[in-house]
Amino acid sequence: MFHFCIADSELDWQEESEQYKFIEECLASADRQKQPWFIFISHRVLGYSSNSWLAVHGSFEEPMGRGIYQKLWQKYKVDIAFFGHVHNYERSCPVYQEYLMPQFM
């Protein structure tokens, strides 16, 4: 029912990296008939965060990770992403390239 792809945010995750290739292979390998839910997981934030420190200072992961992995998330229709490291809870509506996507709500 679920297909999990987990990135190690402590390793290189740029587009030419082994990890990026691994993540793309992981996403491409799912059988959407048997695993209709795609879940992406990483320790550090590689997606959106409203954390005020990240908004002001940025970090190693943000916003570059979002720009890099967002193409894969969209291509393979990832349903949800979970991140740790930033010790707060937040959720958002569907977002793509920093714009709200109300047609997916």
GIWO-V20652 format. One record per run of one state. SS is the DSSP state (@ for helix, = for strand, . for the rest). FROM is the first residue (numbers start at 1). TO is the last residue. If there is no record, write none. Layout:
ss & from & to
SS & FROM & TO
SS & FROM & TO
//
This chain:
ss & from & to
. & 1 & 1
= & 2 & 7
. & 8 & 17
@ & 18 & 28
. & 29 & 36
= & 37 & 42
. & 43 & 51
@ & 52 & 57
. & 58 & 63
@ & 64 & 75
. & 76 & 79
= & 80 & 83
. & 84 & 94
= & 95 & 96
. & 97 & 98
= & 99 & 100
. & 101 & 101
@ & 102 & 104
. & 105 & 105
//
